[in-house]
Amino acid sequence: MAEGQIFKIHSDFYYVQQKDGKTFECKIREILKKQKEKIVVGDFVEFDGGVITKILPKKSYIPRPSVANVDQIVVVSALKHPDLDFHQLNRYVSLAKYYKIPVVLCFNKEDLGLEQNAQDKIISIYSTLGYEVVFTSAIEKKGIENLRKLLSGKVTALCGNSGVGKSSLINALNPNVHLRTKEVSEKLNRGTHTTRHCEIISIDENSAVVDTPGFSNVKFDFMLPQNVGLLFDEISKYRNCCKYSDCLHINEDGCAVLKNIENIEESRYESYIEFVNEAIEYKERIKYSGVKRETSQKLKNNKVHAKISEKKRQAARNTRKQMIYKEIEENADE
């Protein structure tokens, strides 16, 4: 049985690479399909004869973009064209924090002009929070070596909106890659999707990046509102000082966050409010949805087995009953 890592998924084919660089085109074993086992780029797997038989445990995972076993995330933002969106940046940063994956912030397209007060604002917000910040220009190759140092020895997922220059940065880091790029729409001031799927790309012998499709509609409609503050260090440090343990830090009496609101950057707090409102929608949705979901797996003798659905079990019972009734009728005729 051989082991390797999935570096690309296309249609129903999974491309696996071993440590020696050999690659294999594989399919998934049928039982894994029945178990609805989630398999993504970055997964380490066991395979035999072009068939993936086992998915090894993930050390890290983010569902969007779907990628596993990365050491860090580099959130790429454009300084201009499209315009820098602090709220969208906060979404990516908070999502990475939720999944406990370290973050580096890359601000690309420095060649389009970077005003000093804009740079000072970025550094004052995010460097203060402990994030590594790098300014780059993929076109003029500025800051590329600084970015390369931050990627060295790691597998890094590049995340960001379409058009911010993720593919251009990869081309600058490794000129042999030649990824396709597109211009940002002048009319919409946003990029178009050039990357359609996740793929692990080598930068050098010790480093690799995961090129991911651009996306923008990350929502925090999967967690409870009282937990959103944990994604913001500048807010969570005051939470134990609030009058109420379930304080949402919006308009509550005795809120320590509101008492120290001048210490929290405005765009960060506005993002926090947005995420809380999305989480409140989630809480209301699950409040009245006590629907039991049947799992597709069961544990027996410390092994995971595919579980037959209730619908299929009922169909099997009906078939068995029909056979019994038929046998009774045949015996009666005799």
One Martini backbone bead per residue (centre of mass of N, CA, C, O) as a GRO file, in nm:
protein
  334
    1MET     BB    1   0.093   0.038   0.026
    2ALA     BB    2   0.054   0.365  -0.065
    3GLU     BB    3   0.170   0.708  -0.020
    4GLY     BB    4   0.009   1.041  -0.032
    5GLN     BB    5  -0.069   1.360  -0.193
    6ILE     BB    6  -0.314   1.574  -0.273
    7PHE     BB    7  -0.281   1.825  -0.546
    8LYS     BB    8  -0.543   1.737  -0.723
    9ILE     BB    9  -0.883   1.807  -0.850
   10HIS     BB   10  -1.063   1.638  -1.127
   11SER     BB   11  -1.349   1.565  -1.105
   12ASP     BB   12  -1.298   1.208  -1.041
   13PHE     BB   13  -0.996   1.295  -1.003
   14TYR     BB   14  -0.692   1.201  -0.820
   15TYR     BB   15  -0.387   1.366  -0.746
   16VAL     BB   16  -0.089   1.193  -0.653
   17GLN     BB   17   0.192   1.259  -0.433
   18GLN     BB   18   0.508   1.175  -0.365
   19LYS     BB   19   0.810   1.235  -0.220
   20ASP     BB   20   0.964   1.163  -0.507
   21GLY     BB   21   0.735   1.298  -0.727
   22LYS     BB   22   0.536   1.097  -0.789
   23THR     BB   23   0.247   1.048  -0.997
   24PHE     BB   24  -0.120   0.987  -0.958
   25GLU     BB   25  -0.413   0.854  -1.093
   26CYS     BB   26  -0.723   0.855  -0.910
   27LYS     BB   27  -0.964   0.680  -0.730
   28ILE     BB   28  -1.239   0.598  -0.534
   29ARG     BB   29  -1.349   0.406  -0.311
   30GLU     BB   30  -1.669   0.310  -0.272
   31ILE     BB   31  -1.689   0.319   0.045
   32LEU     BB   32  -1.614   0.624   0.065
   33LYS     BB   33  -1.865   0.723  -0.082
   34LYS     BB   34  -2.075   0.603   0.117
   35GLN     BB   35  -1.942   0.768   0.364
   36LYS     BB   36  -1.881   1.061   0.273
   37GLU     BB   37  -1.588   1.126   0.248
   38LYS     BB   38  -1.383   1.390   0.290
   39ILE     BB   39  -1.197   1.507   0.001
   40VAL     BB   40  -0.891   1.696  -0.032
   41VAL     BB   41  -0.667   1.911  -0.079
   42GLY     BB   42  -0.386   1.773   0.114
   43ASP     BB   43  -0.442   1.493   0.148
   44PHE     BB   44  -0.359   1.199   0.301
   45VAL     BB   45  -0.301   0.879   0.138
   46GLU     BB   46  -0.410   0.559   0.045
   47PHE     BB   47  -0.289   0.346  -0.229
   48ASP     BB   48  -0.405   0.109  -0.500
   49GLY     BB   49  -0.411   0.081  -0.824
   50GLY     BB   50  -0.560   0.376  -0.845
   51VAL     BB   51  -0.681   0.348  -0.540
   52ILE     BB   52  -0.842   0.495  -0.283
   53THR     BB   53  -0.857   0.357   0.063
   54LYS     BB   54  -0.737   0.605   0.248
   55ILE     BB   55  -0.779   0.861   0.494
   56LEU     BB   56  -0.586   1.062   0.659
   57PRO     BB   57  -0.534   1.255   0.905
   58LYS     BB   58  -0.591   1.584   0.985
   59LYS     BB   59  -0.413   1.878   1.094
   60SER     BB   60  -0.581   2.055   0.885
   61TYR     BB   61  -0.888   2.264   0.815
   62ILE     BB   62  -1.075   2.406   0.535
   63PRO     BB   63  -1.380   2.446   0.359
   64ARG     BB   64  -1.303   2.760   0.261
   65PRO     BB   65  -1.111   2.650   0.100
   66SER     BB   66  -1.068   2.318   0.021
   67VAL     BB   67  -0.822   2.234   0.268
   68ALA     BB   68  -0.529   2.048   0.376
   69ASN     BB   69  -0.239   2.059   0.555
   70VAL     BB   70  -0.169   2.348   0.646
   71ASP     BB   71   0.045   2.593   0.799
   72GLN     BB   72  -0.082   2.841   0.632
   73ILE     BB   73  -0.218   3.174   0.567
   74VAL     BB   74  -0.247   3.386   0.280
   75VAL     BB   75  -0.375   3.704   0.265
   76VAL     BB   76  -0.489   3.852  -0.030
   77SER     BB   77  -0.456   4.198  -0.118
   78ALA     BB   78  -0.558   4.485  -0.275
   79LEU     BB   79  -0.485   4.821  -0.289
   80LYS     BB   80  -0.582   4.813  -0.596
   81HIS     BB   81  -0.766   4.693  -0.825
   82PRO     BB   82  -0.916   4.633  -0.617
   83ASP     BB   83  -1.023   4.771  -0.351
   84LEU     BB   84  -0.969   4.795  -0.030
   85ASP     BB   85  -1.122   4.551   0.204
   86PHE     BB   86  -1.151   4.526   0.538
   87HIS     BB   87  -1.395   4.338   0.580
   88GLN     BB   88  -1.294   4.104   0.406
   89LEU     BB   89  -1.030   4.064   0.556
   90ASN     BB   90  -1.165   3.993   0.832
   91ARG     BB   91  -1.290   3.732   0.735
   92TYR     BB   92  -1.035   3.572   0.675
   93VAL     BB   93  -0.899   3.604   0.950
   94SER     BB   94  -1.134   3.478   1.119
   95LEU     BB   95  -1.143   3.205   0.979
   96ALA     BB   96  -0.855   3.117   1.053
   97LYS     BB   97  -0.897   3.139   1.360
   98TYR     BB   98  -1.120   2.928   1.385
   99TYR     BB   99  -0.903   2.702   1.252
  100LYS     BB  100  -0.613   2.750   1.371
  101ILE     BB  101  -0.452   2.934   1.148
  102PRO     BB  102  -0.201   3.090   1.043
  103VAL     BB  103  -0.128   3.442   0.950
  104VAL     BB  104  -0.073   3.625   0.645
  105LEU     BB  105  -0.030   3.958   0.508
  106CYS     BB  106  -0.098   4.051   0.165
  107PHE     BB  107  -0.013   4.349  -0.024
  108ASN     BB  108  -0.095   4.418  -0.342
  109LYS     BB  109  -0.014   4.646  -0.591
  110GLU     BB  110   0.210   4.873  -0.532
  111ASP     BB  111   0.240   4.999  -0.827
  112LEU     BB  112  -0.043   5.174  -0.790
  113GLY     BB  113  -0.006   5.280  -0.510
  114LEU     BB  114   0.107   5.403  -0.175
  115GLU     BB  115  -0.002   5.551   0.083
  116GLN     BB  116   0.121   5.625   0.387
  117ASN     BB  117  -0.146   5.624   0.554
  118ALA     BB  118  -0.231   5.340   0.458
  119GLN     BB  119   0.010   5.185   0.568
  120ASP     BB  120  -0.017   5.278   0.861
  121LYS     BB  121  -0.298   5.153   0.906
  122ILE     BB  122  -0.233   4.860   0.854
  123ILE     BB  123  -0.010   4.831   1.069
  124SER     BB  124  -0.174   4.935   1.320
  125ILE     BB  125  -0.380   4.702   1.309
  126TYR     BB  126  -0.214   4.416   1.245
  127SER     BB  127   0.057   4.428   1.391
  128THR     BB  128  -0.071   4.470   1.674
  129LEU     BB  129  -0.211   4.170   1.645
  130GLY     BB  130   0.046   3.984   1.515
  131TYR     BB  131   0.076   4.026   1.210
  132GLU     BB  132   0.209   3.955   0.919
  133VAL     BB  133   0.344   4.207   0.687
  134VAL     BB  134   0.320   4.241   0.321
  135PHE     BB  135   0.454   4.415   0.039
  136THR     BB  136   0.352   4.396  -0.312
  137SER     BB  137   0.474   4.331  -0.665
  138ALA     BB  138   0.432   4.125  -0.927
  139ILE     BB  139   0.526   4.308  -1.162
  140GLU     BB  140   0.799   4.439  -1.000
  141LYS     BB  141   0.903   4.239  -0.768
  142LYS     BB  142   0.802   4.340  -0.500
  143GLY     BB  143   0.845   4.162  -0.199
  144ILE     BB  144   0.906   3.860  -0.284
  145GLU     BB  145   1.135   3.781  -0.085
  146ASN     BB  146   0.970   3.827   0.171
  147LEU     BB  147   0.755   3.618   0.100
  148ARG     BB  148   0.941   3.372   0.069
  149LYS     BB  149   1.030   3.361   0.367
  150LEU     BB  150   0.731   3.306   0.477
  151LEU     BB  151   0.716   3.023   0.299
  152SER     BB  152   0.942   2.873   0.415
  153GLY     BB  153   0.884   2.532   0.480
  154LYS     BB  154   0.583   2.554   0.362
  155VAL     BB  155   0.228   2.516   0.352
  156THR     BB  156   0.032   2.747   0.153
  157ALA     BB  157  -0.261   2.932   0.158
  158LEU     BB  158  -0.419   3.121  -0.091
  159CYS     BB  159  -0.622   3.404  -0.012
  160GLY     BB  160  -0.887   3.566  -0.203
  161ASN     BB  161  -0.996   3.761  -0.417
  162SER     BB  162  -1.064   3.831  -0.719
  163GLY     BB  163  -0.782   4.011  -0.861
  164VAL     BB  164  -0.531   4.034  -0.641
  165GLY     BB  165  -0.281   3.822  -0.742
  166LYS     BB  166  -0.212   3.519  -0.685
  167SER     BB  167  -0.102   3.407  -0.957
  168SER     BB  168   0.115   3.628  -0.995
  169LEU     BB  169   0.278   3.554  -0.743
  170ILE     BB  170   0.349   3.266  -0.828
  171ASN     BB  171   0.501   3.350  -1.087
  172ALA     BB  172   0.715   3.517  -0.927
  173LEU     BB  173   0.820   3.279  -0.747
  174ASN     BB  174   0.761   3.080  -1.016
  175PRO     BB  175   0.834   3.107  -1.353
  176ASN     BB  176   0.752   2.792  -1.434
  177VAL     BB  177   0.434   2.794  -1.411
  178HIS     BB  178   0.223   2.975  -1.576
  179LEU     BB  179  -0.026   3.123  -1.485
  180ARG     BB  180  -0.333   3.233  -1.534
  181THR     BB  181  -0.446   3.566  -1.617
  182LYS     BB  182  -0.647   3.863  -1.528
  183GLU     BB  183  -0.824   4.133  -1.556
  184VAL     BB  184  -0.982   4.382  -1.415
  185SER     BB  185  -1.286   4.508  -1.399
  186GLU     BB  186  -1.382   4.827  -1.466
  187LYS     BB  187  -1.689   4.819  -1.400
  188LEU     BB  188  -1.670   4.631  -1.117
  189ASN     BB  189  -1.397   4.621  -0.958
  190ARG     BB  190  -1.327   4.308  -1.035
  191GLY     BB  191  -1.259   3.990  -1.057
  192THR     BB  192  -1.188   3.697  -1.230
  193HIS     BB  193  -1.195   3.361  -1.272
  194THR     BB  194  -0.897   3.159  -1.309
  195THR     BB  195  -0.934   2.981  -1.064
  196ARG     BB  196  -1.114   2.661  -1.024
  197HIS     BB  197  -0.899   2.515  -0.833
  198CYS     BB  198  -0.724   2.340  -0.621
  199GLU     BB  199  -0.352   2.368  -0.591
  200ILE     BB  200  -0.041   2.231  -0.557
  201ILE     BB  201   0.259   2.440  -0.557
  202SER     BB  202   0.582   2.466  -0.625
  203ILE     BB  203   0.853   2.679  -0.532
  204ASP     BB  204   1.037   2.464  -0.393
  205GLU     BB  205   1.176   2.209  -0.217
  206ASN     BB  206   1.031   2.341   0.072
  207SER     BB  207   0.789   2.481  -0.093
  208ALA     BB  208   0.427   2.559  -0.088
  209VAL     BB  209   0.121   2.624  -0.268
  210VAL     BB  210  -0.230   2.712  -0.262
  211ASP     BB  211  -0.432   2.749  -0.518
  212THR     BB  212  -0.726   2.955  -0.514
  213PRO     BB  213  -1.031   3.045  -0.540
  214GLY     BB  214  -1.215   3.312  -0.561
  215PHE     BB  215  -1.386   3.470  -0.275
  216SER     BB  216  -1.662   3.654  -0.072
  217ASN     BB  217  -1.904   3.470   0.087
  218VAL     BB  218  -1.827   3.483   0.384
  219LYS     BB  219  -1.998   3.330   0.664
  220PHE     BB  220  -2.119   3.343   1.021
  221ASP     BB  221  -2.357   3.085   0.995
  222PHE     BB  222  -2.203   2.854   1.224
  223MET     BB  223  -2.233   3.031   1.490
  224LEU     BB  224  -2.241   3.171   1.789
  225PRO     BB  225  -2.256   3.496   1.893
  226GLN     BB  226  -2.080   3.465   2.168
  227ASN     BB  227  -1.815   3.358   1.980
  228VAL     BB  228  -1.713   3.590   1.794
  229GLY     BB  229  -1.512   3.744   1.991
  230LEU     BB  230  -1.279   3.520   1.965
  231LEU     BB  231  -1.182   3.647   1.673
  232PHE     BB  232  -1.115   3.909   1.863
  233ASP     BB  233  -0.866   4.015   2.058
  234GLU     BB  234  -0.964   4.318   2.123
  235ILE     BB  235  -1.233   4.187   2.259
  236SER     BB  236  -1.171   3.926   2.433
  237LYS     BB  237  -1.003   4.078   2.665
  238TYR     BB  238  -1.296   4.197   2.793
  239ARG     BB  239  -1.518   3.974   2.849
  240ASN     BB  240  -1.460   3.920   3.170
  241CYS     BB  241  -1.562   4.236   3.240
  242CYS     BB  242  -1.843   4.189   3.205
  243LYS     BB  243  -2.151   4.173   3.350
  244TYR     BB  244  -2.219   3.963   3.123
  245SER     BB  245  -2.147   3.649   2.989
  246ASP     BB  246  -2.350   3.710   2.715
  247CYS     BB  247  -2.214   3.939   2.588
  248LEU     BB  248  -2.216   4.127   2.264
  249HIS     BB  249  -2.108   4.427   2.247
  250ILE     BB  250  -2.341   4.660   2.170
  251ASN     BB  251  -2.583   4.757   2.427
  252GLU     BB  252  -2.490   4.675   2.700
  253ASP     BB  253  -2.480   4.667   3.028
  254GLY     BB  254  -2.156   4.664   3.139
  255CYS     BB  255  -1.960   4.696   2.893
  256ALA     BB  256  -1.617   4.671   2.835
  257VAL     BB  257  -1.596   4.728   2.534
  258LEU     BB  258  -1.749   5.002   2.525
  259LYS     BB  259  -1.552   5.140   2.731
  260ASN     BB  260  -1.305   5.054   2.501
  261ILE     BB  261  -1.367   5.151   2.197
  262GLU     BB  262  -1.111   5.340   2.138
  263ASN     BB  263  -0.921   5.062   2.112
  264ILE     BB  264  -1.099   5.004   1.853
  265GLU     BB  265  -1.117   4.959   1.538
  266GLU     BB  266  -1.374   5.040   1.340
  267SER     BB  267  -1.367   4.813   1.119
  268ARG     BB  268  -1.356   4.580   1.323
  269TYR     BB  269  -1.621   4.635   1.473
  270GLU     BB  270  -1.804   4.624   1.224
  271SER     BB  271  -1.739   4.331   1.158
  272TYR     BB  272  -1.838   4.212   1.420
  273ILE     BB  273  -2.136   4.292   1.383
  274GLU     BB  274  -2.184   4.133   1.125
  275PHE     BB  275  -2.119   3.850   1.243
  276VAL     BB  276  -2.331   3.849   1.465
  277ASN     BB  277  -2.581   3.871   1.278
  278GLU     BB  278  -2.521   3.601   1.134
  279ALA     BB  279  -2.532   3.429   1.397
  280ILE     BB  280  -2.825   3.495   1.472
  281GLU     BB  281  -2.952   3.361   1.228
  282TYR     BB  282  -2.849   3.080   1.304
  283LYS     BB  283  -2.987   3.055   1.580
  284GLU     BB  284  -3.280   3.082   1.467
  285ARG     BB  285  -3.266   2.837   1.275
  286ILE     BB  286  -3.197   2.611   1.508
  287LYS     BB  287  -3.422   2.653   1.721
  288TYR     BB  288  -3.660   2.502   1.515
  289SER     BB  289  -3.451   2.254   1.408
  290GLY     BB  290  -3.529   1.933   1.524
  291VAL     BB  291  -3.356   1.762   1.308
  292LYS     BB  292  -3.265   1.450   1.237
  293ARG     BB  293  -2.949   1.330   1.136
  294GLU     BB  294  -2.828   1.090   0.940
  295THR     BB  295  -2.573   0.888   0.931
  296SER     BB  296  -2.309   0.723   0.717
  297GLN     BB  297  -2.193   0.608   0.994
  298LYS     BB  298  -2.031   0.342   1.193
  299LEU     BB  299  -1.934   0.196   1.507
  300LYS     BB  300  -1.736  -0.115   1.496
  301ASN     BB  301  -1.484  -0.244   1.651
  302ASN     BB  302  -1.321   0.032   1.601
  303LYS     BB  303  -1.481   0.068   1.321
  304VAL     BB  304  -1.558   0.215   1.017
  305HIS     BB  305  -1.884   0.203   0.870
  306ALA     BB  306  -2.111   0.168   0.647
  307LYS     BB  307  -2.442   0.308   0.641
  308ILE     BB  308  -2.757   0.223   0.612
  309SER     BB  309  -3.024   0.362   0.522
  310GLU     BB  310  -3.350   0.386   0.610
  311LYS     BB  311  -3.462   0.363   0.322
  312LYS     BB  312  -3.310   0.096   0.252
  313ARG     BB  313  -3.411  -0.073   0.490
  314GLN     BB  314  -3.712  -0.056   0.417
  315ALA     BB  315  -3.685  -0.183   0.137
  316ALA     BB  316  -3.579  -0.455   0.245
  317ARG     BB  317  -3.827  -0.525   0.417
  318ASN     BB  318  -4.036  -0.526   0.187
  319THR     BB  319  -3.903  -0.752   0.025
  320ARG     BB  320  -3.918  -0.967   0.248
  321LYS     BB  321  -4.225  -0.966   0.280
  322GLN     BB  322  -4.295  -1.049  -0.012
  323MET     BB  323  -4.151  -1.325   0.003
  324ILE     BB  324  -4.323  -1.440   0.234
  325TYR     BB  325  -4.603  -1.411   0.103
  326LYS     BB  326  -4.537  -1.582  -0.146
  327GLU     BB  327  -4.472  -1.844   0.011
  328ILE     BB  328  -4.749  -1.877   0.145
  329GLU     BB  329  -4.918  -1.891  -0.116
  330GLU     BB  330  -4.775  -2.141  -0.236
  331ASN     BB  331  -4.846  -2.333   0.003
  332ALA     BB  332  -5.155  -2.300  -0.018
  333ASP     BB  333  -5.183  -2.419  -0.311
  334GLU     BB  334  -5.073  -2.708  -0.218
   0.00000   0.00000   0.00000
